[in-house]
Amino acid sequence: MLNTAIIGCGAIHSIHAAALSKSDKARLCAVVDIDKRRAEESAGKYDCIAYTDYHDALDDRGIDVVHICLPHYLHAPVAIDAMRSEKHVLLEKPIAISKSDAEEVVKVAEQTGMRLGVCFQNRYNRTASWIKQLIDSGKVGKVKGVRAFVTWHRDEAYYRSGEWRGTWDKEGGGVLINQAIHTIDMLRWFVGEVVSVKASFDTRLLHNVIEVEDTAEATIFFECGAIALLYATNCFSGNPLPIIELDCEGAYIRMENNTSVVYRDGTREEINDALSATGEKAYWGISHERLIEDFYGALRDGRNFAVDGKQGIAALEIVNAMYESGRIRKRVELS
């Protein structure tokens, strides 16, 4: 059993803590938050130590792994501190706000030999895994085009819940970097490397609350020749599951909760990945548990973790290229 600390007791922290409480590979030993009350509440619930300074957790020689669940602008510096303190790191998305900071995180992981994972948990949805295997098998032929829709709800109360939310310098953006980045990562995972993007973004509802975008659209050009159309907004009335549709040479694939494949000969296949999660964040599903178990399995077995720092950089680079494209109103090439 590996001993773990969670740094940050905000909204996503409970998902990590609950997953660790079910794990047979790791135990939650400490939680950290600058809000003492919040740290102590979590520590009481999960029967572990509460710290208010993350350095105390890093100084604890009994801690093997840290999960970083902090505001975006703190991801890179805290991850670097943790790895230099000989802790493995599982980092909530995004890996950082800037590509240079993300590259430094990966560099430190390589220098220290510590393992680094990034939470793109939607790759672990059974429907997503099935699509990935189907595409890689060659059964549906090449992907020609993609449509993706992320239509969620984030209101004034959400952005008022943290001073970092809705800011360029601390959140790094809005719907693209915080919500749609999961779908953007999956598009790249399914289709391949992105070579350029053309995008636009706007703030439709909360102009007096946030300085970042709540709505964005993008055309994504892939190395293989496929083109994806992305629409993302935080202005919807609810939080339905994202939709991804892939037009392939041999079939049309639609993923929501159920995933259907209609082959060109008229035959069909379908797979269902029931969420089995409840509560306000049920649309997040349960794949954090799957990702976390795989991360600890990789640590235990000495194998590479699939969603590593380089995967984190790739998704961030696409998002930041979309922001640049929206600002200059031109197509932007990725390096």
Secondary structure, DSSP 8 states (H G I E B T S, - for coil): -EEEEEE--STTHHHHHHHHHH-SSEEEEEEE-SSHHHHHHHHHHHT-EEESSHHHHHH-TT--EEEE-S-HHHHHHHHHHHHHTT-EEEEES-S-SSHHHHHHHHHHHHHHT--EEEE-GGGGSHHHHHHHHHHHHTTT--EEEEEEEEE-B--HHHHHT-TTTT-TTTT-SSHIIIIIHHHHHHHHHHH--EEEEEEEEE--S-TTT-SS-SEEEEEEEETTS-EEEEEEESBSSS----EEEEEESSEEEEESSEEEEEETTS-EEEEE------STTGGG-SHHHHHHHHHHHHHHHT---SS-HHHHHHHHHHHHHHHHHHHHTS-EE--
